[in-house]
Amino acid sequence: MSNITFDAETHRYWMEGNEIPSVTKIMQKMKLTPYYSASPDSASLMLRGTHVHTCTQYYDEGNIHDRSWEPEYQAFLNGWKNFRLAFGGEVIEIEKKISSNKFRYAGTLDRVFLLDSPTGKELAVVDIKTGSKSSWHSLQLAAYQIAYEEEGFNTMNLPVRRLAVYLKPDEFSVEEFKDSADLIAWKAAVTLYYWKERN
């Protein structure tokens, strides 16, 4: 397992003293995410997403975050609670810092669940979203799965599912990404990112 340090203010990662790009940075540099203009509205939505993530984190850790009492955040938290109730499973990782030494990137995955399935146990790597669905989410989750497994956290070599959970006030929807080509596409994106950095 790698030794990762993280600066939350600048969203930068270091592996054993060397800075490495985040999943988000790679996708932005490779233009795999939409362009988001800097505006008061976009800043407000990003801040809301951050607070909602914190509220869900506190909830899953068995604590109460101060902002979870505010009506807007309480409504999004209710959406997460409804997902937890419907989805079941056991949360085994919360806001987990992960990295790939092979591909040289890092990120923070929101959740990993341990689930019972008709064929036995399985894992679900879950990312929490407060915005709309987008195709790049499949690559983000592929990146998280690759790094999570490379670091040896899937000790029982269980099947891994990749899910994005989209929260709305008191509601949720789920998108599951099953295409193994997403894993190949992410590895190709990282390889091309470093090629561009060198050239």
C-alpha positions as CSV (number, residue, x, y, z in Angstrom):
1,M,0.0,0.0,0.0
2,S,1.2,3.4,-0.9
3,N,1.8,6.3,1.5
4,I,-0.6,9.0,0.4
5,T,-0.8,12.5,1.8
6,F,-3.5,14.9,0.7
7,D,-4.0,18.7,0.9
8,A,-7.8,19.3,1.0
9,E,-7.5,23.0,0.4
10,T,-5.6,22.6,-2.9
11,H,-6.9,19.1,-3.7
12,R,-3.4,17.8,-4.3
13,Y,-1.9,14.4,-3.5
14,W,1.6,13.2,-2.8
15,M,2.8,9.6,-2.9
16,E,5.9,9.0,-0.8
17,G,6.8,12.7,-1.1
18,N,6.2,13.0,-4.9
19,E,3.1,14.9,-6.2
20,I,0.9,12.8,-8.4
21,P,-2.3,13.9,-10.3
22,S,-5.8,13.3,-9.0
23,V,-8.4,11.4,-10.9
24,T,-10.2,14.7,-11.4
25,K,-7.1,16.5,-12.7
26,I,-6.4,13.8,-15.3
27,M,-10.0,13.9,-16.6
28,Q,-9.9,17.7,-16.8
29,K,-6.5,17.7,-18.6
30,M,-7.7,15.1,-21.1
31,K,-11.0,17.0,-21.6
32,L,-13.1,14.1,-20.4
33,T,-15.3,16.3,-18.3
34,P,-17.5,19.2,-19.4
35,Y,-16.1,22.7,-19.1
36,Y,-17.5,24.4,-16.0
37,S,-17.3,28.2,-16.1
38,A,-16.4,29.9,-12.9
39,S,-19.6,31.7,-11.8
40,P,-21.4,32.3,-8.5
41,D,-24.0,29.7,-9.4
42,S,-21.4,27.0,-10.1
43,A,-19.4,27.9,-7.0
44,S,-22.6,27.6,-5.0
45,L,-23.5,24.2,-6.4
46,M,-19.9,22.9,-5.7
47,L,-20.1,24.2,-2.1
48,R,-23.5,22.5,-1.7
49,G,-22.0,19.2,-3.0
50,T,-19.2,19.5,-0.5
51,H,-21.6,20.0,2.4
52,V,-23.9,17.2,1.3
53,H,-20.9,14.8,1.1
54,T,-19.8,15.8,4.6
55,C,-23.3,15.3,6.0
56,T,-23.5,11.8,4.5
57,Q,-20.0,11.0,5.8
58,Y,-21.0,12.0,9.3
59,Y,-24.2,10.0,9.1
60,D,-22.4,6.9,8.0
61,E,-19.9,7.3,10.8
62,G,-22.7,7.5,13.3
63,N,-22.3,11.2,14.0
64,I,-24.4,14.3,13.3
65,H,-23.0,17.2,11.3
66,D,-24.2,20.7,12.2
67,R,-25.3,21.5,8.7
68,S,-27.5,18.4,8.5
69,W,-30.2,20.3,10.4
70,E,-30.4,22.9,7.6
71,P,-33.5,22.2,5.4
72,E,-31.6,22.0,2.1
73,Y,-28.9,19.6,3.4
74,Q,-31.4,17.6,5.5
75,A,-33.4,17.0,2.3
76,F,-30.3,15.7,0.5
77,L,-29.3,13.6,3.5
78,N,-32.8,12.1,3.5
79,G,-32.1,11.0,-0.1
80,W,-28.9,9.3,1.1
81,K,-30.8,7.6,4.0
82,N,-33.4,6.4,1.5
83,F,-30.7,4.9,-0.6
84,R,-29.0,3.2,2.3
85,L,-32.4,1.7,3.3
86,A,-33.1,0.4,-0.2
87,F,-29.6,-0.7,-1.0
88,G,-28.6,-2.4,2.2
89,G,-25.1,-3.8,2.7
90,E,-22.4,-2.8,5.1
91,V,-20.3,0.3,4.6
92,I,-16.6,-0.7,4.9
93,E,-14.8,2.4,3.5
94,I,-15.7,6.0,3.9
95,E,-13.9,8.8,2.0
96,K,-11.0,6.5,1.3
97,K,-7.7,7.9,0.0
98,I,-6.4,5.6,-2.7
99,S,-3.7,5.6,-5.3
100,S,-2.2,3.5,-8.1
101,N,1.5,3.1,-8.0
102,K,1.5,1.4,-11.4
103,F,-0.4,4.3,-13.1
104,R,0.6,7.1,-10.8
105,Y,-2.6,8.8,-9.8
106,A,-4.7,9.2,-6.6
107,G,-8.2,9.9,-5.5
108,T,-10.8,9.8,-2.8
109,L,-13.6,7.3,-3.2
110,D,-16.8,8.0,-1.4
111,R,-17.9,4.6,-0.2
112,V,-17.3,0.9,-0.5
113,F,-20.1,-1.4,0.5
114,L,-19.9,-5.1,1.3
115,L,-23.0,-6.8,-0.1
116,D,-24.7,-10.2,-0.1
117,S,-25.7,-11.5,-3.5
118,P,-27.3,-14.7,-4.7
119,T,-23.8,-16.0,-5.6
120,G,-22.1,-14.8,-2.4
121,K,-20.3,-11.6,-1.2
122,E,-19.5,-8.7,-3.5
123,L,-18.2,-5.2,-3.2
124,A,-19.7,-2.0,-4.5
125,V,-17.6,1.1,-5.1
126,V,-20.0,4.0,-4.8
127,D,-19.7,7.7,-5.7
128,I,-22.2,10.2,-4.4
129,K,-23.4,12.9,-6.8
130,T,-25.6,16.0,-6.3
131,G,-25.5,17.0,-9.9
132,S,-26.8,15.5,-13.1
133,K,-25.7,12.3,-14.7
134,S,-22.7,12.4,-17.1
135,S,-20.7,9.8,-19.1
136,W,-17.4,10.7,-17.3
137,H,-18.7,9.2,-14.1
138,S,-18.1,5.8,-15.4
139,L,-14.4,6.6,-15.9
140,Q,-14.1,8.1,-12.4
141,L,-15.5,4.9,-10.8
142,A,-13.3,2.7,-13.0
143,A,-10.2,4.7,-11.7
144,Y,-11.3,4.2,-8.1
145,Q,-11.8,0.4,-8.6
146,I,-8.4,0.0,-10.3
147,A,-6.6,1.8,-7.5
148,Y,-8.6,0.2,-4.7
149,E,-7.8,-3.3,-5.9
150,E,-4.2,-2.5,-6.8
151,E,-3.6,-1.4,-3.2
152,G,-4.8,-4.8,-2.0
153,F,-8.0,-3.7,-0.3
154,N,-10.1,-6.4,-2.0
155,T,-8.4,-9.1,0.0
156,M,-11.0,-11.8,-0.8
157,N,-10.9,-11.0,-4.5
158,L,-14.7,-10.4,-4.5
159,P,-16.6,-9.2,-7.6
160,V,-16.7,-5.4,-7.7
161,R,-19.7,-3.3,-8.7
162,R,-19.4,0.4,-9.7
163,L,-22.3,2.7,-8.9
164,A,-23.0,6.4,-8.9
165,V,-25.8,7.5,-6.5
166,Y,-27.5,10.8,-7.6
167,L,-29.1,12.6,-4.7
168,K,-32.0,15.0,-4.8
169,P,-34.1,16.3,-2.0
170,D,-35.6,13.2,-0.3
171,E,-34.9,11.1,-3.4
172,F,-32.1,9.2,-5.1
173,S,-31.4,7.4,-8.4
174,V,-28.6,4.9,-9.1
175,E,-26.5,4.3,-12.2
176,E,-24.5,1.1,-12.3
177,F,-21.5,0.9,-14.7
178,K,-20.9,-2.7,-15.8
179,D,-18.8,-2.2,-19.0
180,S,-15.3,-3.6,-18.5
181,A,-14.2,-1.2,-21.4
182,D,-14.5,1.6,-18.8
183,L,-11.5,0.1,-17.0
184,I,-9.5,-0.1,-20.2
185,A,-10.5,3.4,-21.2
186,W,-9.3,4.8,-17.9
187,K,-5.9,3.1,-18.2
188,A,-5.6,4.5,-21.7
189,A,-6.5,8.0,-20.5
190,V,-3.8,7.9,-17.8
191,T,-1.2,6.6,-20.2
192,L,-2.0,9.4,-22.7
193,Y,-2.1,12.0,-19.9
194,Y,1.6,11.1,-19.0
195,W,2.5,11.0,-22.7
196,K,1.2,14.6,-23.1
197,E,3.1,15.6,-20.0
198,R,6.4,14.3,-21.4
199,N,5.8,15.7,-24.9
